[in-house]
Amino acid sequence: MHAQHLNHPLVERSKREALLHAAPMLDRAIQAACGAIEEEQRNARSVSRRLQLGDAHAALLRYAPRVRAEFPQVLMQRIEAALREDTQPDPRRRPSSEDSALALLDDTEVARFVEASRLQQSAMPVIERSLGVLDSLMSSVLGLPVVRAELNPFRPDVYCGALLRVLEDQPEAAEVRALWTRHIGRPFAAELHALYEALIALLEASGVEEARYRLRLTEGSGPGASRGGGRGAELAEGAGGAEGGRSGGGGATGGGFGSGGAGGAGDATAAQGAHRAPVAGSGSARARARAFMPRMDQLSQVRPAVGAAMIREFLYRPQWVEEYDEPLPPGYYDAVDAEMGGLARRPQTAFDAAAHALDREQRRSQGVMERPARPVGVELPLPPDDWGENGSVQARARALMELKAKAKKISQVLGLDAVRALIDQVAGDERMLAPVREAFVALEPALLRMALDHPRFFGDEAHPARLFVEAVAQRSFKYNDEFDPEFEHFMQPVRAAVRELVELPVAAPKDFEERRLALQTGWKARDDGDHDARMQAQNSMQFAQERQTLADRIAWEFSLRSDLVGVPAVVADFLYRDWSLVIAHAQLTNAGARLDPGGYLAVVSDLLWSVNREQAIKQPARLFEVVPGLIKTLRRGLGMLGKEPAETQAFFDALIRYHDPVLRLRRLRSAQDVEASGFARTGDSWDALPVLEEQAAEQPAPRKAEQPWLGRHEREAAGFEDTADELEWAPPAGPMPAEASAGGAADAAVPVLTETVEPAVDGSVQPSPAAPAAASPADLTESELLTRIRAEVARLRVGDWVDLYVHGVWRRAQLSWMSDNGSLFMFVSHGGRAHSMTQRTCEKLMRLRHLHPVDIDPVVERALKRLSEGADSEIEPSASPALV
């Protein structure tokens, strides 16, 4: 395997696909495993067995979020390690080396190896079929001539090893982890099979063909094997006995049924490959190749008449040129001359400037999401003010025909037709604004000249010309309004680069590379202008997440304190949710090396002692001494954190009530002193305080926060004022119930997606004129609708673009940051303006159709896929005699 194949674009895309599926697939497998453990627990006859299964079930639920978060990272590390593995010269030596290595392992490592083998063996019946196909496709991507299953970076042992690693890292007994592994094996195998199917679909859609399996014949397996000898006993990547015969030296060279060693092997695969690999010089093979060739009158036309299947085969199969290419016959040039004569006689398609100006004004008056996509194609004229002569349909057609007249081989003509077909597909991709698509149509002459020298360049993802097209397209996804001055600023250098490339006699790959790099340099300079605002908002969100993570750990440490036993629930909840944040904030912002900056950790002991009625009532003098400093420190810490006084007032009222028994003794003594002095009592201000509820029977436990807490100033810096409902951030007055979730009643209050709504100023719901008119299917239930929306949110990744309706304006924004658990999102629109929201808000906006993810799949790949989809339903051209 060559090093360049490790960085192949398809390998990178497969890795991204695997990373995208990693957390959800493990989440579903854990849920299924929990169900299986519960079922076994119900059927268990032994009490001890039921308790053991119950502990395993509870522990798996407890560590599920942590396992889900760790699995993708561990998996990617193992995939990268698998890609870096050196290929062994002889795969047959692999088992012995593994046996030797196994002998050197200690007992723990042997147990881990055995556990991984069991997990893999339990998965094989489920994944065997899809794994075989994936092994073959991935071997082709890695540039291997034959299938090497042990070099597939997505093989089962990589996934099983990653799963066992994250399970072993959890602080549970080995017996509990063994139960997890036993019950998760089957559902994990089903998820692995689904992933393999997704990877297969991805690779096949990209035109990857399966590598061949190498067959090794043993002695006595047939006359071909006994007499061929040497390498003739192996069938490599040849597609029939003819290829094998050449390697064996003794086999027949025709159909693979000769007496050579490879001839015998070729007999096994002749059915699947004989039509693909005809032998050069064979009359029957040449005739079979002719059956795949288009007629010369098809190749000579302006409009591509070659089928999509032929274009796909031509671009995707490196062997095509060797197998099918040949010089063009004289009759082809006669047909080209006739087509050029007909082109000169056809009426000119003029650009209607008046109609274009009227349409432009009408579109400008429409909302961004209301404008229909303007049609663009290779057979439509372009604005001459922007593109000059290249805007003429006839000029571009003449350029194509002149190049067809210069072509010498069939591959060159197919390359020209492939460029025109793909540019027409890209021009029809309505995800891009019309001026961008017009630029690609205007670029067609330069791409055609490139195709004459490099006919198959559009099939190479790393070719500079294709990279130029893709870079411009991807950058254009930043804009959703062609009348925005920012978009026009983007288009000016793009138009200039296109005009320069078209004006060159022949644009070399380096010319496309230079202009792409120049454009990207300018884009980076503009992005750097928004960098400070974007990073300020992003740093605020990242700090909040780090603070919350540390606070969750501090809260867990609080729960282990012995003096927390018997503490009132409101105090314990305050420590878990509020005071842990104060301590975390102080530690993260402390520039020095102090262990307890601000003394916020030390005050916890005084707080817990002060609410212990039995201890405090025995030492009232200490309470009188402690309380003033305690209250002052608590308020100082909450103020530093940014907590609003109203958020914690209920806690301080309750705290006074818990101090009341000791204070009452002081008041009674003071009252006796007053009466003894002759003054009357003036009342009790504590009587106005709310009555304290009875202490909960169950002590609240710390729970990991679903999303980081943010103060008011932090929310403003992160852009929450645009999207987040303030009620979403108001903390509950008492301890949060364990069953509270990110969904709940808030989702029930959101209107369904069957009509477009926009909250009005007075709080009522009014139809939104700017929202798109598409409605969800009427047969969707509420549960199905919510599931679809949540799945859409779960697919969001950093770098994705969305259309976001903010303050009556549709903004194109990019997902710049998201929390580790996917509960917080920060989008950034033009000017570095941040728009942050919780997962609930994101779901609400999608439901209101105020947030739309933008499909940013590569445009050239999408065009190729459309050709492939057309080829699947297309009938191959029938064999016909060539025009000579």
Secondary structure as the mmCIF struct_conf table of DSSP 4:
data_model
#
loop_
_struct_conf.conf_type_id
_struct_conf.id
_struct_conf.beg_label_comp_id
_struct_conf.beg_label_asym_id
_struct_conf.beg_label_seq_id
_struct_conf.end_label_comp_id
_struct_conf.end_label_asym_id
_struct_conf.end_label_seq_id
HELX_RH_AL_P HELX_RH_AL_P1 ALA A 3 LEU A 6
TURN_TY1_P TURN_TY1_P1 ASN A 7 ASN A 7
HELX_RH_AL_P HELX_RH_AL_P2 PRO A 9 ASN A 43
BEND BEND1 SER A 46 SER A 46
HELX_RH_AL_P HELX_RH_AL_P3 VAL A 47 ARG A 84
HELX_LH_PP_P HELX_LH_PP_P1 GLU A 85 GLN A 88
BEND BEND2 PRO A 89 PRO A 89
HELX_RH_3T_P HELX_RH_3T_P1 PRO A 91 ARG A 93
HELX_RH_AL_P HELX_RH_AL_P4 ARG A 94 ALA A 103
TURN_TY1_P TURN_TY1_P2 LEU A 104 LEU A 104
HELX_RH_AL_P HELX_RH_AL_P5 ASP A 107 VAL A 141
TURN_TY1_P TURN_TY1_P3 LEU A 142 GLY A 143
BEND BEND3 PRO A 145 PRO A 145
STRN STRN1 VAL A 146 VAL A 146
HELX_RH_3T_P HELX_RH_3T_P2 ALA A 149 LEU A 151
TURN_TY1_P TURN_TY1_P4 PRO A 153 PHE A 154
HELX_RH_AL_P HELX_RH_AL_P6 PRO A 156 GLU A 168
TURN_TY1_P TURN_TY1_P5 ASP A 169 ASP A 169
BEND BEND4 GLN A 170 GLU A 172
HELX_RH_AL_P HELX_RH_AL_P7 ALA A 174 ALA A 205
TURN_TY1_P TURN_TY1_P6 SER A 206 GLY A 207
HELX_LH_PP_P HELX_LH_PP_P2 GLU A 210 ALA A 211
STRN STRN2 ARG A 212 ARG A 212
HELX_LH_PP_P HELX_LH_PP_P3 TYR A 213 ARG A 214
STRN STRN3 LEU A 215 ARG A 216
HELX_LH_PP_P HELX_LH_PP_P4 LEU A 217 THR A 218
TURN_TY1_P TURN_TY1_P7 GLU A 219 GLY A 220
BEND BEND5 SER A 221 SER A 221
HELX_RH_AL_P HELX_RH_AL_P8 PRO A 223 GLY A 228
HELX_RH_3T_P HELX_RH_3T_P3 GLY A 230 ALA A 233
STRN STRN4 GLU A 234 LEU A 235
BEND BEND6 GLU A 237 GLU A 237
BEND BEND7 ALA A 239 GLY A 240
HELX_RH_AL_P HELX_RH_AL_P9 GLY A 241 GLY A 248
BEND BEND8 GLY A 249 GLY A 251
BEND BEND9 THR A 253 GLY A 256
BEND BEND10 GLY A 258 GLY A 260
HELX_RH_AL_P HELX_RH_AL_P10 GLY A 261 GLY A 273
TURN_TY1_P TURN_TY1_P8 ALA A 274 ARG A 276
HELX_LH_PP_P HELX_LH_PP_P5 PRO A 278 VAL A 279
TURN_TY1_P TURN_TY1_P9 ALA A 280 GLY A 281
HELX_RH_AL_P HELX_RH_AL_P11 GLY A 283 ARG A 290
TURN_TY1_P TURN_TY1_P10 ALA A 291 PHE A 292
BEND BEND11 MET A 293 MET A 293
HELX_LH_PP_P HELX_LH_PP_P6 PRO A 294 ARG A 295
HELX_RH_AL_P HELX_RH_AL_P12 MET A 296 LEU A 299
TURN_TY1_P TURN_TY1_P11 SER A 300 SER A 300
BEND BEND12 VAL A 302 ARG A 303
BEND BEND13 VAL A 306 VAL A 306
HELX_RH_AL_P HELX_RH_AL_P13 ALA A 308 TYR A 316
TURN_TY1_P TURN_TY1_P12 PRO A 318 GLN A 319
HELX_RH_AL_P HELX_RH_AL_P14 TRP A 320 TYR A 324
STRN STRN5 PRO A 327 PRO A 327
HELX_LH_PP_P HELX_LH_PP_P7 LEU A 328 PRO A 329
HELX_RH_AL_P HELX_RH_AL_P15 PRO A 330 ARG A 345
BEND BEND14 ARG A 346 ARG A 346
HELX_LH_PP_P HELX_LH_PP_P8 PRO A 347 GLN A 348
HELX_RH_AL_P HELX_RH_AL_P16 ALA A 353 SER A 365
BEND BEND15 GLN A 366 GLN A 366
TURN_TY1_P TURN_TY1_P13 VAL A 368 GLU A 370
HELX_LH_PP_P HELX_LH_PP_P9 ARG A 371 PRO A 375
TURN_TY1_P TURN_TY1_P14 VAL A 378 GLU A 379
BEND BEND16 LEU A 380 LEU A 380
HELX_RH_AL_P HELX_RH_AL_P17 PRO A 384 TRP A 387
HELX_RH_3T_P HELX_RH_3T_P4 GLY A 388 GLY A 391
HELX_RH_AL_P HELX_RH_AL_P18 VAL A 393 LYS A 406
STRN STRN6 LYS A 409 LYS A 409
HELX_RH_AL_P HELX_RH_AL_P19 ILE A 410 ALA A 427
TURN_TY1_P TURN_TY1_P15 GLY A 428 GLY A 428
TURN_TY1_P TURN_TY1_P16 GLU A 430 ARG A 431
BEND BEND17 MET A 432 MET A 432
HELX_RH_AL_P HELX_RH_AL_P20 ALA A 434 ALA A 442
TURN_TY1_P TURN_TY1_P17 LEU A 443 LEU A 443
HELX_RH_AL_P HELX_RH_AL_P21 GLU A 444 ASP A 453
BEND BEND18 HIS A 454 HIS A 454
TURN_TY1_P TURN_TY1_P18 PRO A 455 ARG A 456
HELX_RH_3T_P HELX_RH_3T_P5 PHE A 457 GLY A 459
TURN_TY1_P TURN_TY1_P19 GLU A 461 ALA A 462
HELX_RH_AL_P HELX_RH_AL_P22 PRO A 464 SER A 476
TURN_TY1_P TURN_TY1_P20 PHE A 477 LYS A 478
BEND BEND19 ASN A 480 ASN A 480
TURN_TY1_P TURN_TY1_P21 GLU A 482 PHE A 483
BEND BEND20 ASP A 484 ASP A 484
HELX_RH_AL_P HELX_RH_AL_P23 PRO A 485 GLU A 503
BEND BEND21 LEU A 504 VAL A 506
HELX_RH_AL_P HELX_RH_AL_P24 PRO A 509 GLY A 529
TURN_TY1_P TURN_TY1_P22 ASP A 530 ASP A 530
HELX_RH_AL_P HELX_RH_AL_P25 HIS A 531 SER A 559
TURN_TY1_P TURN_TY1_P23 LEU A 560 LEU A 560
HELX_RH_3T_P HELX_RH_3T_P6 SER A 562 LEU A 564
TURN_TY1_P TURN_TY1_P24 VAL A 565 GLY A 566
HELX_RH_AL_P HELX_RH_AL_P26 ALA A 569 PHE A 574
HELX_RH_PI_P HELX_RH_PI_P1 LEU A 575 TRP A 579
HELX_RH_AL_P HELX_RH_AL_P27 SER A 580 THR A 589
BEND BEND22 GLY A 592 GLY A 592
BEND BEND23 LEU A 595 ASP A 596
HELX_RH_3T_P HELX_RH_3T_P7 PRO A 597 GLY A 599
TURN_TY1_P TURN_TY1_P25 TYR A 600 ALA A 602
HELX_RH_AL_P HELX_RH_AL_P28 VAL A 603 SER A 610
TURN_TY1_P TURN_TY1_P26 VAL A 611 VAL A 611
HELX_RH_AL_P HELX_RH_AL_P29 ARG A 613 ALA A 616
TURN_TY1_P TURN_TY1_P27 ILE A 617 LYS A 618
HELX_RH_AL_P HELX_RH_AL_P30 PRO A 620 LEU A 641
TURN_TY1_P TURN_TY1_P28 GLY A 642 GLY A 642
HELX_RH_AL_P HELX_RH_AL_P31 PRO A 645 SER A 677
TURN_TY1_P TURN_TY1_P29 GLY A 678 GLY A 678
HELX_LH_PP_P HELX_LH_PP_P10 PHE A 679 ARG A 681
HELX_RH_3T_P HELX_RH_3T_P8 SER A 685 ALA A 688
BEND BEND24 LEU A 689 LEU A 689
HELX_LH_PP_P HELX_LH_PP_P11 PRO A 690 ALA A 696
BEND BEND25 ALA A 697 GLU A 698
BEND BEND26 GLU A 706 GLN A 707
HELX_RH_AL_P HELX_RH_AL_P32 ARG A 712 ALA A 718
TURN_TY1_P TURN_TY1_P30 GLY A 719 GLY A 719
HELX_RH_AL_P HELX_RH_AL_P33 PHE A 720 THR A 723
HELX_RH_3T_P HELX_RH_3T_P9 GLU A 726 TRP A 729
HELX_LH_PP_P HELX_LH_PP_P12 ALA A 730 PRO A 732
BEND BEND27 ALA A 733 GLY A 734
HELX_LH_PP_P HELX_LH_PP_P13 PRO A 735 PRO A 737
TURN_TY1_P TURN_TY1_P31 ALA A 738 GLU A 739
BEND BEND28 ALA A 742 GLY A 743
TURN_TY1_P TURN_TY1_P32 GLY A 744 GLY A 744
HELX_RH_AL_P HELX_RH_AL_P34 ALA A 745 ALA A 748
TURN_TY1_P TURN_TY1_P33 ALA A 749 ALA A 749
BEND BEND29 VAL A 750 VAL A 750
HELX_LH_PP_P HELX_LH_PP_P14 PRO A 751 VAL A 752
TURN_TY1_P TURN_TY1_P34 LEU A 753 THR A 754
BEND BEND30 GLU A 755 GLU A 755
STRN STRN7 GLU A 758 PRO A 759
TURN_TY1_P TURN_TY1_P35 VAL A 761 ASP A 762
BEND BEND31 GLY A 763 GLY A 763
STRN STRN8 VAL A 765 GLN A 766
TURN_TY1_P TURN_TY1_P36 PRO A 769 ALA A 770
BEND BEND32 ALA A 771 ALA A 771
TURN_TY1_P TURN_TY1_P37 ALA A 778 ASP A 779
HELX_RH_AL_P HELX_RH_AL_P35 GLU A 782 ALA A 794
TURN_TY1_P TURN_TY1_P38 ARG A 795 ARG A 795
TURN_TY1_P TURN_TY1_P39 VAL A 798 GLY A 799
STRN STRN9 TRP A 801 VAL A 806
TURN_TY1_P TURN_TY1_P40 HIS A 807 GLY A 808
STRN STRN10 VAL A 809 MET A 818
TURN_TY1_P TURN_TY1_P41 ASP A 820 ASN A 821
BEND BEND33 GLY A 822 GLY A 822
STRN STRN11 LEU A 824 SER A 829
HELX_RH_3T_P HELX_RH_3T_P10 HIS A 830 GLY A 832
STRN STRN12 ARG A 833 THR A 838
HELX_RH_AL_P HELX_RH_AL_P36 GLN A 839 ARG A 847
TURN_TY1_P TURN_TY1_P42 LEU A 848 ARG A 849
STRN STRN13 LEU A 851 VAL A 854
HELX_LH_PP_P HELX_LH_PP_P15 ASP A 855 ASP A 855
HELX_RH_AL_P HELX_RH_AL_P37 VAL A 859 ASP A 872
TURN_TY1_P TURN_TY1_P43 SER A 873 SER A 873
BEND BEND34 GLU A 874 GLU A 874
HELX_LH_PP_P HELX_LH_PP_P16 ILE A 875 ALA A 879
#
